[in-house]
Amino acid sequence: MKSNLSSLKNQGFVNLPYPNDLRNAVNSTVTSWKNFCSLPIKAKTDLPYSNNTAGVGYELKEGKGPKGDRKENFDITTAGTEWLTKHAKQIGNGPALEFITQATELIETMKPYIFEFAEKVEKNFALKGFADEVRKSENAFFVRFIHYFGDRKLEDETASAHTDQSGFTLHLFESDPGLQCLSYDKKWIDMPVSEGETVIIPAMQLQYRSNGELKALCHRVIANTKTAENGRYSAVCFIQLSDTPKYDKEKHGRLQEKVAGFNYDMPFTEFSKLFK
């Protein structure tokens, strides 16, 4: 992995090229996800989201208003694969089983890439033990496949502005333009994900882990002429850190409800109070 990670601190994201095996795995799994999305709603809700199975399964969200969550998504983790596979077999859902199998294989394909990135982050930013913590957390890596529905207005926030709760996020696939980030000088800029690379951004745990040096990047998705009508697909991988405190959502609310970029200028002593 040849990369200059200085942009992770200065811009809040880094673009890294995919190895061929990872790109092929991403493309294949996204195709399976699209096939799953085309199933009748009853077939999809037979695999409902459950926190009791390591946070895996299908969710349908039908929010209202210009910032309402209107999408379907499916979370897959290594820890939850056994439950998903068992239930897909029991209900005889072939497309779901194919999707789960390919998504699980995708996580395994990603792991060496993620571990190498973690080693470089540790070295570049003097985060002692960071790579080992990422390795220890591997069963909690989870990939979220998203289908944003159409029937939006031009420049609606298809995905509301927010920072992610985990350590860092890999944006694996975006079917269309529209992904944007809030720069550290508070301007919205495009953050494209190309066919041959991923975009990796810091999240809340990494801001905590780095004592505020690497700031969780605020990002959103904006509807364009095409996606406002037809919707869009995406896939992201959240890398959770098992030994780092987590954002206290119950006490401080959803991150989507925070002012965009609220964490950029916050002193670390105040920022750390948001965690449990």
Secondary structure, DSSP 8 states (H G I E B T S, - for coil): ----THHHHHTS-EEEE--HHHHHHHHHHHHHHHHHHTS-HHHHHTSB-BGGGTSBEEEEEE--STT--EEEEEEEETTTHHHHHHHHHHTT-HHHHHHHHHHHHHHHHHHHHHHHHHHHHHHHHT-TTHHHHHHHTGGG-EEEEEEE-S---TT-EEEEEE--SSSEEEEEEESSS-EEEE-TTS-EEE----TTEEEEEE-HHHHHHTTTSS----EEEE--HHHHHH-EEEEEEEE--TTS--B-HHHH--GGGS-TTTTTS--HHHHGGGB-
